[in-house]
Amino acid sequence: MQQQQYDEAVLCMDQRLALIDQLAQLAKERPMQQQAVSELAATLSIQEERLKALTVSYHQNVFNKLVQVGKGNKAGQAYNLNRKEF
């Protein structure tokens, strides 16, 4: 269940980044819409930061559970490797 939520969070982050890029392009092409686009981009940026924090939280929860069942060393190596992505 947590892996599915993690995967969904990562996918949402990627989609939000693409949307922010598209909004920036729209603001350049249509100056009349620049204020609305800027506000929406700011909102999406805040949501992006929240999703990053949620992803890190899931990552830490999975690691902590692995430590509890005695798989901490191997999981720790994988965790540290994956953590560098963020």
C-alpha positions in Angstrom: 0.0 0.0 0.0 2.7 2.5 0.9 4.7 1.7 -2.3 1.6 2.5 -4.3 1.2 5.8 -2.5 4.9 6.6 -2.9 4.7 5.9 -6.6 1.6 8.0 -7.0 3.3 10.9 -5.1 6.3 10.7 -7.4 4.1 10.7 -10.5 2.1 13.7 -9.2 5.4 15.6 -8.6 6.5 15.0 -12.1 3.1 16.1 -13.5 3.1 19.2 -11.4 6.6 20.2 -12.6 5.5 19.7 -16.2 2.4 21.8 -15.5 4.5 24.6 -13.9 6.7 24.7 -17.0 3.7 24.9 -19.3 2.3 27.7 -17.2 5.5 29.6 -17.4 5.4 29.3 -21.2 1.8 30.4 -21.3 2.7 33.5 -19.3 5.4 34.4 -21.8 3.0 33.9 -24.7 0.0 35.7 -23.2 0.9 38.7 -21.1 -2.7 39.4 -20.2 -2.9 36.1 -18.3 0.4 36.6 -16.6 -1.0 37.4 -13.1 -3.4 34.5 -13.1 -0.7 32.1 -14.3 1.8 33.4 -11.7 -0.7 32.8 -8.9 -1.5 29.3 -10.1 2.2 28.5 -10.6 2.9 29.7 -7.0 0.1 27.4 -5.7 1.5 24.5 -7.6 5.0 25.1 -6.3 3.7 25.0 -2.7 1.9 21.8 -3.4 5.1 20.4 -5.0 7.0 21.1 -1.8 4.3 19.4 0.3 4.4 16.3 -2.0 8.2 16.2 -1.7 7.9 16.2 2.1 5.2 13.5 1.9 7.5 11.4 -0.3 10.4 11.7 2.1 8.0 10.8 4.9 7.0 7.6 3.1 10.6 6.8 2.4 11.5 7.1 6.1 8.5 5.1 7.2 9.4 2.2 4.9 13.0 2.3 6.1 12.0 2.4 9.8 9.7 -0.7 9.3 12.6 -2.5 7.5 14.9 -1.8 10.5 12.2 -3.2 12.8 12.2 -6.5 11.0 16.0 -6.7 10.9 16.7 -5.7 7.4 18.1 -2.3 8.3 21.6 -2.6 6.9 20.6 -3.6 3.4 17.7 -1.2 3.4 19.9 1.5 4.8 22.2 1.3 1.8 19.3 1.4 -0.6 17.7 4.2 1.3 20.8 6.3 1.2 21.2 5.7 -2.5 17.6 6.6 -3.3 17.5 9.6 -0.9 20.1 11.3 -3.0 17.5 11.5 -5.8 15.6 14.1 -3.8 
